[in-house]
Amino acid sequence: MTQLKKTYRAKKTGSTAHSNTLVLKILITVISVLIIWDVAGPFGLWSRSRMLKEREEIYTQNMQLALHNARLEEDIKRLQSDRQYQAMMIRKKLGWVRDNEMVFRFLNEEKE
């Protein structure tokens, strides 16, 4: 009977060791999945860096548009109040001339 108890204990200890390695494997798998999820998941590091880059691009575009709008507002104000600026823009954009004026157009001149 003593021999049976020793064999039973050896088997029991072996199954506990097997159980411990199984738990360890499951734990490592869960931790690995969580790490991968943190890096590549929808709210992970890759997505965050992509969103930060996109945010910076949008901010730059927004600043450029704000400067463009400020220039356009200045042009509107000048067109509404400054007669000389109105005449200059009519000549420049529409190509109008006054009576008795001559217009010289050169071949290599770029049109604005």
Backbone hydrogen bonds in HBPLUS format (Angstrom, degrees):
<---DONOR---> <-ACCEPTOR-->    atom                        ^
c    i                          cat <-CA-CA->   ^        H-A-AA   ^      H-
h    n   atom  resd res      DA  || num        DHA   H-A  angle D-A-AA Bond
n    s   type  num  typ     dist DA aas  dist angle  dist       angle   num
A0005-LYS N   A0001-MET O   3.09 MM   4  6.41 158.2  2.14 152.0 157.0     1
A0006-LYS N   A0002-THR O   3.09 MM   4  6.35 159.9  2.13 148.9 153.9     2
A0007-THR N   A0003-GLN O   3.04 MM   4  6.25 158.6  2.09 147.2 152.9     3
A0008-TYR N   A0004-LEU O   2.85 MM   4  6.00 159.9  1.89 149.5 155.4     4
A0009-ARG N   A0005-LYS O   2.85 MM   4  6.04 161.7  1.89 149.9 154.9     5
A0010-ALA N   A0006-LYS O   2.97 MM   4  6.12 154.7  2.03 144.5 151.6     6
A0011-LYS N   A0007-THR O   2.95 MM   4  6.19 158.2  2.00 148.4 154.1     7
A0012-LYS N   A0008-TYR O   2.82 MM   4  6.01 155.4  1.88 147.9 155.7     8
A0013-THR N   A0009-ARG O   2.85 MM   4  5.99 160.7  1.88 150.4 154.9     9
A0014-GLY N   A0010-ALA O   2.98 MM   4  6.08 153.6  2.05 142.0 149.6    10
A0015-SER N   A0011-LYS O   2.95 MM   4  6.17 152.9  2.03 146.8 153.5    11
A0016-THR N   A0012-LYS O   3.03 MM   4  6.25 146.8  2.14 142.6 151.8    12
A0017-ALA N   A0013-THR O   3.01 MM   4  6.24 155.3  2.07 146.0 152.4    13
A0018-HIS N   A0014-GLY O   2.91 MM   4  6.16 154.8  1.98 143.7 151.3    14
A0019-SER N   A0015-SER O   2.80 MM   4  5.95 151.5  1.88 140.6 148.8    15
A0020-ASN N   A0016-THR O   2.82 MM   4  6.06 152.3  1.90 146.6 154.1    16
A0021-THR N   A0017-ALA O   2.97 MM   4  6.26 157.3  2.02 149.2 154.5    17
A0022-LEU N   A0018-HIS O   2.97 MM   4  6.16 149.4  2.07 143.5 152.4    18
A0023-VAL N   A0019-SER O   2.96 MM   4  6.20 159.5  2.00 149.0 154.0    19
A0024-LEU N   A0020-ASN O   2.92 MM   4  6.10 156.2  1.98 144.8 151.9    20
A0025-LYS N   A0021-THR O   2.89 MM   4  6.06 153.9  1.95 143.7 150.2    21
A0026-ILE N   A0022-LEU O   2.94 MM   4  6.20 159.7  1.99 149.9 155.4    22
A0027-LEU N   A0023-VAL O   2.88 MM   4  6.05 160.5  1.92 149.5 155.2    23
A0028-ILE N   A0024-LEU O   2.93 MM   4  6.12 160.2  1.97 148.2 153.3    24
A0029-THR N   A0025-LYS O   2.93 MM   4  6.10 156.2  1.99 145.5 152.3    25
A0030-VAL N   A0026-ILE O   2.90 MM   4  6.14 161.2  1.94 153.0 157.6    26
A0031-ILE N   A0027-LEU O   2.96 MM   4  6.15 164.7  1.99 150.8 155.1    27
A0032-SER N   A0028-ILE O   2.88 MM   4  6.00 155.4  1.94 145.3 152.6    28
A0033-VAL N   A0029-THR O   2.92 MM   4  6.15 159.6  1.96 149.8 155.0    29
A0034-LEU N   A0030-VAL O   2.96 MM   4  6.21 158.5  2.01 148.8 154.8    30
A0035-ILE N   A0031-ILE O   2.94 MM   4  6.17 155.4  2.00 148.5 154.9    31
A0036-ILE N   A0032-SER O   2.92 MM   4  6.15 165.7  1.94 152.9 156.8    32
A0037-TRP N   A0033-VAL O   2.85 MM   4  6.01 155.8  1.91 147.1 154.6    33
A0038-ASP N   A0034-LEU O   2.91 MM   4  6.12 151.1  1.99 143.9 151.3    34
A0039-VAL N   A0035-ILE O   3.05 MM   4  6.32 143.0  2.19 145.3 155.0    35
A0040-ALA N   A0036-ILE O   2.76 MM   4  5.77 170.8  1.77 160.9 162.9    36
A0041-GLY N   A0037-TRP O   2.80 MM   4  4.44 135.0  2.01 122.9 128.5    37
A0045-LEU N   A0038-ASP O   3.01 MM   7  6.59 136.1  2.21 138.7 149.3    38
A0046-TRP N   A0039-VAL O   3.19 MM   7  6.17 179.6  2.19 161.8 161.8    39
A0044-GLY N   A0041-GLY O   3.06 MM   3  4.74 165.4  2.08 109.8 109.0    40
A0048-ARG N   A0044-GLY O   2.96 MM   4  6.17 156.0  2.02 148.8 156.5    41
A0049-SER N   A0045-LEU O   2.92 MM   4  6.12 162.4  1.95 151.4 155.1    42
A0050-ARG N   A0046-TRP O   3.01 MM   4  6.19 156.8  2.07 146.2 152.9    43
A0051-MET N   A0047-SER O   2.85 MM   4  6.03 158.6  1.89 149.5 155.5    44
A0052-LEU N   A0048-ARG O   2.90 MM   4  6.11 153.4  1.97 148.8 156.1    45
A0053-LYS N   A0049-SER O   3.04 MM   4  6.21 156.9  2.10 144.3 150.0    46
A0054-GLU N   A0050-ARG O   2.94 MM   4  6.17 161.3  1.97 148.9 154.3    47
A0055-ARG N   A0051-MET O   2.82 MM   4  5.97 151.4  1.90 143.5 151.9    48
A0056-GLU N   A0052-LEU O   3.00 MM   4  6.22 152.4  2.07 143.9 150.5    49
A0057-GLU N   A0053-LYS O   3.03 MM   4  6.35 155.6  2.10 149.0 155.3    50
A0058-ILE N   A0054-GLU O   2.94 MM   4  6.17 159.9  1.98 150.0 155.4    51
A0059-TYR N   A0055-ARG O   2.90 MM   4  6.07 154.4  1.96 145.6 153.0    52
A0060-THR N   A0056-GLU O   2.98 MM   4  6.20 156.6  2.03 145.9 151.8    53
A0061-GLN N   A0057-GLU O   2.94 MM   4  6.20 162.8  1.97 150.6 155.2    54
A0062-ASN N   A0058-ILE O   2.84 MM   4  5.99 153.9  1.91 145.9 153.7    55
A0063-MET N   A0059-TYR O   2.96 MM   4  6.24 154.4  2.02 148.2 154.2    56
A0064-GLN N   A0060-THR O   2.99 MM   4  6.26 159.1  2.04 150.8 156.5    57
A0065-LEU N   A0061-GLN O   2.89 MM   4  6.11 159.4  1.93 151.1 156.7    58
A0066-ALA N   A0062-ASN O   2.90 MM   4  6.11 149.3  1.99 143.9 152.8    59
A0067-LEU N   A0063-MET O   3.01 MM   4  6.29 156.3  2.06 147.7 153.2    60
A0068-HIS N   A0064-GLN O   2.95 MM   4  6.19 157.9  2.00 146.7 153.3    61
A0069-ASN N   A0065-LEU O   2.82 MM   4  6.01 158.7  1.86 147.7 153.6    62
A0070-ALA N   A0066-ALA O   2.97 MM   4  6.18 152.9  2.05 143.3 150.6    63
A0071-ARG N   A0067-LEU O   3.01 MM   4  6.31 156.0  2.07 148.3 154.3    64
A0072-LEU N   A0068-HIS O   2.93 MM   4  6.23 158.9  1.97 150.7 156.8    65
A0073-GLU N   A0069-ASN O   2.83 MM   4  6.06 157.0  1.88 150.5 156.8    66
A0074-GLU N   A0070-ALA O   3.00 MM   4  6.22 153.0  2.08 143.8 151.0    67
A0075-ASP N   A0071-ARG O   2.90 MM   4  6.22 155.6  1.96 148.6 155.5    68
A0076-ILE N   A0072-LEU O   2.88 MM   4  6.15 156.4  1.94 149.2 155.6    69
A0077-LYS N   A0073-GLU O   2.98 MM   4  6.23 163.4  2.01 149.1 153.1    70
A0078-ARG N   A0074-GLU O   2.94 MM   4  6.16 161.1  1.97 150.2 155.6    71
A0079-LEU N   A0075-ASP O   2.80 MM   4  5.97 156.2  1.85 149.8 156.8    72
A0080-GLN N   A0076-ILE O   2.95 MM   4  6.14 143.9  2.09 146.1 155.5    73
A0081-SER N   A0077-LYS O   3.11 MM   4  6.27 138.2  2.29 142.0 152.4    74
A0082-ASP N   A0078-ARG O   2.78 MM   4  5.18 162.1  1.82 144.9 150.2    75
A0086-GLN N   A0082-ASP O   3.05 MM   4  6.31 151.8  2.13 144.2 152.4    76
A0087-ALA N   A0083-ARG O   2.95 MM   4  6.24 161.9  1.98 151.4 155.3    77
A0088-MET N   A0084-GLN O   2.92 MM   4  6.14 158.9  1.96 147.5 153.6    78
A0089-MET N   A0085-TYR O   2.93 MM   4  6.11 163.4  1.96 151.0 154.9    79
A0090-ILE N   A0086-GLN O   2.93 MM   4  6.14 154.7  1.99 150.0 157.3    80
A0091-ARG N   A0087-ALA O   2.99 MM   4  6.18 159.5  2.04 148.0 153.4    81
A0092-LYS N   A0088-MET O   2.82 MM   4  6.00 162.2  1.85 150.1 155.9    82
A0093-LYS N   A0089-MET O   2.78 MM   4  5.65 166.3  1.80 147.4 151.5    83
A0094-LEU N   A0090-ILE O   3.03 MM   4  5.31 143.1  2.17 124.4 135.8    84
A0095-GLY N   A0091-ARG O   3.01 MM   4  4.71 130.2  2.26 111.7 122.1    85
A0101-GLU N   A0098-ARG O   3.29 MM   3  5.67 136.6  2.49 137.7 131.2    86
A0109-GLU N   A0106-PHE O   3.33 MM   3  5.34 161.3  2.37 103.7 108.8    87
